[in-house]
Amino acid sequence: MNGSLRLTGATLLLMSATLGAMSHHAPQATPQASPPSAAATQSSRAGDQFKNLKVLQDLSASEFNATMHFFRVSLGTTCDHCHDVRNYDADTKPAKATARRMIQMVIDLNKSAFAGRTVVTCNSCHRGSSQPVAIPTVEQGLFPDSTRASVVPPKAQPTPAVILDRYIAAVGGRDALLALRRRTQEGTWSHMALGTAADGSPVAVNRGKVDSFTAATVGIDGLTITRVGFDGTTAIADRAAGKTTISIQGSRGVAQTGTTEQPLSLISIRSQMLNFGLDRELRLAADVATFSAGDSVVLDGREMNVLTRTLQGGVRERFYFGTSDGLLHRRELLRPMLMGEDPIQVDLDDYRVIAGVRVPFTIKTSYLDDNHYGTTVRFRTITHEKP
């Protein structure tokens, strides 16, 4: 499981441009198995880009990088738990050999017991500890009656239609949304800065840089985002520098930095529209048939109704709506990988009423590799134009 965690310019540009989102592609039925991503092409194989890979060499390079952080977070460690970070290729640390054995064990277990579906992961046992949590605590088994559970009637959950109708009402109502013609948003975004570690080496600083960010809708199908990004002092190969303009019209989109253009995938376009588009609420309501409702959960002390659907490629998407206010507070995307699902978390906060429509002024996007990719958009002003 070796290889330095190099990040390609295309990957970084796309990730920063999308601000953490894959989005509401047309859904498809949940597959019987959740296999890893399709076999990587020769040029994108991790084994062709990184040295001394013994187990995961056939993953794509992008899935390999995400998988490394999945391991790191599952064990609650930093990269140097297994790696000599001055030479990622080296087998210096015994923990790397142990990790290779454990990776193969998980792969074999899922093949033999779960028909190749990724059911067991590193996090199934480690739960944020470098050692598997094998022994239950005495407190786990303490109940007033350890033989019979208390009878708690199941709590009826609202249907997806009810949850989404409450969401539309909470933001101002369908008529108020349909009356909007343009939304202009101006503020800042916090993203990775480059710092210096104690030994003088570069280090990614989580949300350490704050730059300007604007978003303006163009009808219901268009969006223009302008952000000032990396100013050339960020010494990561091929990372985009300067001002980036993201232009979307219908199913076409491009991110341009200087003379460099990066076409946006449909997933990225849908994502941007869901984060900043004029009719994001109505788009979700129109997709009501694609959702299923799960049990309510508590996030940050607030009870949430949960809607889930499966997108193209087996990506799962979950939406969390406040039971008390009806608003959307979190969206999660779970991308299937060989070793587990790679989560992206989008939190929406600081809702305010602008011209009769309630909108979030803070959008925070978080990743397992949050130091490199984590972003927070904070708007100072949002304006709505009506006929």
Protein Blocks (a to p, Z undefined) as FASTA:
>chain_A
ZZdddddfklmmmmmmnnopacddddddddfbdcddddddfklgmklmpghiaklmmpcf
klmmmmmmmmmmmnopafklmpcfklmmbckblklmmmmmmmmmmmmmmmmmnnopafbc
fklmnnopabdcfbccfklmgcfblmbccdddddddddfklmmmmmmmmnnpjklmmmpm
bdcdddddddddddddfkopacddehkbccddddddehjkbccddddfdehjaccehiae
hjdddddehjbccddehjbccdddfklmmmmmmmmmmklmmmmmmmmmmpccdddddeeh
iacdddddddehhiacdddddfklopafbdcdddddfkbccddddddehiaceehiacdf
bdcdddfklmlmoccdddfbdcdddZZ
